[in-house]
Amino acid sequence: MKRPYQPKRLHRLRLHGFRRKMRSPGGRNVLKARRAKGRTRLTVGVKRAKVFRKP
């Protein structure tokens, strides 16, 4: 039986990435709060070249 979490880089970016957060007021608030707290990583990030390539 397959386990529920089958990680995909592109899917993760589309759900939790910067551009997705910028879409809604709530997402923008999250980014603002993370900036205020001094987080080095605001959102999930994957280098562009690695997104469409299998590891």
Steps between C-alpha positions, in 0.01 A plus 500: 500500500628845407549750777311831475798734460657465156724809479514702180705818485275686259184413692661618826599830342156558358334438835746665737718724285551875505270579210218299655542692827493832317157420354295539815495760777556225756804372315644850481449533876694178551790636294488830688509319835791281391693806380433678830626199692816492289454165331763430238258278305163661444348212309582162359762548232652272242763614253343557159721249318408223743122538482440308180789256534498168680769468770 
